[in-house]
Amino acid sequence: MSAFDKIKLGLEEAIAYEKGTLEAKTTKLSVTPVDTFRPEEIRAIRLRTGLTQVVFAKYMGVSVKTVEAWEAGRNHPEGTACRLLTLTRNDPSFPVRSGIIIH
């Protein structure tokens, strides 16, 4: 199918939808809540990866002081950091497998 044909088909479908003769295709997605982590969990995740605080901080995209604060309970990761911690907790090889950490 040519680009013109694809565009034409898309426009025809849009017109049919507006006229009520075509039902829209929908996809339902759900997103799991962001996990929270206790200091000992963060340290355990880091140790399972075999990374030092320095390398783990680079992997997480934060400073070493931030990792130290997380592990000491003085601060807590949020948002994207928690998502990355979840991926790493679920698969300790993720840092290497994803290409973020290169041996």
C-alpha positions as CSV (number, residue, x, y, z in Angstrom):
1,M,0.0,0.0,0.0
2,S,1.4,3.4,-1.0
3,A,1.7,6.3,1.3
4,F,-1.1,8.0,-0.6
5,D,-3.3,5.0,-0.1
6,K,-2.6,4.9,3.6
7,I,-3.4,8.5,4.0
8,K,-6.6,8.2,2.0
9,L,-7.7,5.2,4.1
10,G,-6.9,7.1,7.3
11,L,-9.0,10.0,6.2
12,E,-11.9,7.8,5.1
13,E,-11.8,6.1,8.5
14,A,-11.8,9.5,10.3
15,I,-14.8,10.6,8.3
16,A,-16.7,7.3,9.0
17,Y,-15.9,7.7,12.7
18,E,-17.2,11.3,12.7
19,K,-20.4,10.1,10.9
20,G,-20.8,7.4,13.5
21,T,-20.5,4.5,11.0
22,L,-17.2,3.3,12.4
23,E,-16.3,2.6,16.0
24,A,-12.9,3.9,17.2
25,K,-10.2,1.4,18.0
26,T,-9.2,1.7,21.6
27,T,-6.5,0.1,23.8
28,K,-6.7,0.1,27.5
29,L,-3.5,0.4,29.4
30,S,-2.8,0.3,33.1
31,V,0.4,1.4,34.8
32,T,1.5,-0.1,38.0
33,P,2.0,2.3,40.9
34,V,5.6,3.4,41.6
35,D,7.2,1.2,44.2
36,T,8.7,2.8,47.3
37,F,12.0,1.5,48.8
38,R,13.4,1.2,52.3
39,P,17.1,2.0,52.8
40,E,18.0,-1.7,53.3
41,E,16.1,-2.6,50.1
42,I,18.1,-0.1,48.1
43,R,21.4,-1.4,49.5
44,A,20.3,-5.0,48.8
45,I,19.5,-4.2,45.2
46,R,22.9,-2.5,44.7
47,L,24.7,-5.4,46.3
48,R,22.9,-7.9,44.1
49,T,24.1,-6.0,41.1
50,G,27.6,-6.2,42.4
51,L,28.1,-2.5,42.0
52,T,29.9,-0.1,44.3
53,Q,28.0,3.1,45.4
54,V,30.1,5.1,42.9
55,V,29.1,2.9,39.9
56,F,25.5,2.5,41.1
57,A,25.2,6.3,41.4
58,K,26.4,6.6,37.8
59,Y,24.0,3.9,36.7
60,M,21.1,5.6,38.5
61,G,22.1,9.1,37.2
62,V,22.5,10.6,40.6
63,S,25.4,11.6,42.9
64,V,27.2,9.2,45.2
65,K,25.9,11.4,48.1
66,T,22.4,10.7,46.9
67,V,22.9,6.9,47.0
68,E,24.6,7.2,50.4
69,A,21.5,9.2,51.6
70,W,19.1,6.6,50.2
71,E,21.0,3.8,51.9
72,A,21.2,5.7,55.2
73,G,17.5,6.7,55.1
74,R,18.2,10.4,55.0
75,N,16.5,10.7,51.6
76,H,14.3,8.6,49.5
77,P,14.3,8.0,45.7
78,E,11.2,9.2,43.8
79,G,9.7,8.8,40.4
80,T,12.0,7.6,37.7
81,A,14.6,6.5,40.2
82,C,12.0,4.2,41.8
83,R,11.1,2.7,38.4
84,L,14.8,2.0,37.6
85,L,15.2,0.4,41.1
86,T,12.2,-1.8,40.4
87,L,13.6,-3.0,37.1
88,T,16.9,-3.6,38.8
89,R,15.3,-5.4,41.8
90,N,13.4,-7.6,39.4
91,D,16.4,-8.4,37.3
92,P,19.8,-7.7,38.8
93,S,21.5,-8.2,35.4
94,F,19.4,-5.4,34.0
95,P,22.2,-2.7,34.3
96,V,24.5,-4.8,32.1
97,R,21.8,-6.4,29.9
98,S,20.4,-3.0,29.0
99,G,23.8,-1.7,28.0
100,I,23.9,1.0,30.7
101,I,26.8,-0.8,32.5
102,I,29.5,-2.1,30.1
103,H,32.0,-4.6,31.4
